[in-house]
Amino acid sequence: MRLFLNSFSGGYEKGATIGEIKRCATTTENPASVVAEAAEKLKGKLFHLQNIGEKYYFSNQPNINRILLNKMENVKEEELIDMEQELLRESIKGGKLKVFIWEENAGTIADSE
């Protein structure tokens, strides 16, 4: 709650330090170490939580690291494999040597000089 209120204050400096967050959120059930760890994990999970220097604050601008992670999570492994094979085929054309890309069975490659 403190973090949210400090994010939209009218003052010049926005946000709260990890020490301030610990002082407000620490209880007997939530030790300070758990609060600090939760803040670090939320930094990578929440779209609008920003961290500049020692201050954490919410902003109307999305967190660029979270956007990048979200885009990476949405790429399927099959798409990556297909793209890698396509890039290899384009960049390694068989000039003087015959090239085999990702051959499943090495026995199918004929012996030649």
C-alpha positions as CSV (number, residue, x, y, z in Angstrom):
1,M,0.0,0.0,0.0
2,R,2.8,2.4,0.9
3,L,4.5,1.7,-2.4
4,F,1.4,2.5,-4.3
5,L,0.7,5.7,-2.4
6,N,4.3,6.9,-2.8
7,S,4.2,6.2,-6.5
8,F,1.6,8.8,-7.2
9,S,2.5,11.5,-4.7
10,G,2.7,15.1,-5.8
11,G,6.3,15.4,-4.8
12,Y,9.4,15.3,-7.0
13,E,10.7,11.9,-5.8
14,K,8.4,9.0,-6.4
15,G,8.4,5.5,-4.9
16,A,9.8,3.9,-1.8
17,T,13.1,2.2,-0.9
18,I,13.3,-1.4,0.1
19,G,13.9,-0.3,3.7
20,E,10.6,1.7,3.7
21,I,8.7,-1.2,2.1
22,K,10.1,-3.6,4.8
23,R,9.1,-1.2,7.6
24,C,5.5,-1.0,6.3
25,A,5.0,-4.7,5.4
26,T,7.0,-6.6,8.0
27,T,4.9,-8.4,10.6
28,T,5.5,-11.4,12.8
29,E,4.2,-13.6,10.0
30,N,6.1,-11.8,7.2
31,P,9.8,-11.3,8.1
32,A,11.8,-8.6,6.4
33,S,13.7,-11.1,4.3
34,V,10.4,-12.4,2.8
35,V,9.3,-8.8,2.0
36,A,12.5,-8.0,0.2
37,E,12.5,-11.2,-1.8
38,A,8.8,-10.6,-2.7
39,A,9.7,-7.1,-4.0
40,E,12.5,-8.5,-6.1
41,K,10.3,-11.2,-7.6
42,L,7.4,-8.7,-8.3
43,K,9.9,-6.4,-10.1
44,G,10.1,-9.1,-12.9
45,K,6.4,-10.0,-12.8
46,L,4.4,-6.8,-12.7
47,F,4.0,-4.7,-15.9
48,H,3.9,-1.3,-14.2
49,L,6.3,-1.8,-11.3
50,Q,9.5,0.2,-12.0
51,N,12.8,0.2,-10.2
52,I,15.3,3.0,-10.6
53,G,18.2,3.2,-8.2
54,E,16.9,2.1,-4.8
55,K,13.3,3.3,-5.4
56,Y,10.4,1.1,-6.4
57,Y,7.3,2.7,-7.8
58,F,4.3,2.2,-10.1
59,S,4.1,4.0,-13.3
60,N,1.7,4.2,-16.2
61,Q,4.6,3.1,-18.5
62,P,5.0,-0.7,-18.8
63,N,8.2,-2.3,-17.4
64,I,10.3,-3.1,-20.5
65,N,11.9,-6.2,-18.9
66,R,8.4,-7.8,-18.2
67,I,7.3,-7.0,-21.8
68,L,10.4,-8.8,-23.1
69,L,9.9,-11.8,-20.9
70,N,6.3,-12.0,-21.9
71,K,7.2,-12.0,-25.6
72,M,9.8,-14.7,-25.1
73,E,7.4,-16.9,-23.2
74,N,4.9,-16.7,-26.1
75,V,7.4,-18.2,-28.7
76,K,6.9,-21.9,-29.1
77,E,9.8,-24.3,-29.2
78,E,8.8,-25.7,-32.6
79,E,8.9,-22.2,-34.1
80,L,12.4,-21.7,-32.8
81,I,13.6,-25.0,-34.3
82,D,12.0,-24.3,-37.6
83,M,13.5,-20.8,-37.8
84,E,16.9,-22.1,-36.8
85,Q,16.8,-24.8,-39.5
86,E,15.7,-22.2,-42.1
87,L,18.5,-19.8,-41.1
88,L,21.1,-22.6,-41.3
89,R,19.9,-23.7,-44.7
90,E,20.1,-20.2,-46.0
91,S,23.5,-19.4,-44.6
92,I,25.2,-22.8,-45.3
93,K,24.7,-23.6,-49.0
94,G,26.6,-26.6,-50.2
95,G,29.4,-25.0,-52.2
96,K,32.2,-27.5,-52.9
97,L,31.2,-29.7,-50.0
98,K,27.9,-31.4,-49.6
99,V,26.3,-30.2,-46.4
100,F,24.0,-32.2,-44.1
101,I,22.0,-30.1,-41.6
102,W,20.7,-31.8,-38.5
103,E,20.8,-35.3,-40.0
104,E,18.8,-37.6,-37.7
105,N,20.6,-40.8,-38.7
106,A,24.3,-40.6,-39.6
107,G,24.0,-43.9,-41.4
108,T,22.0,-42.3,-44.2
109,I,25.0,-40.0,-45.1
110,A,26.9,-41.8,-47.9
111,D,30.7,-42.1,-47.7
112,S,32.4,-40.2,-50.4
113,E,35.8,-38.7,-51.2
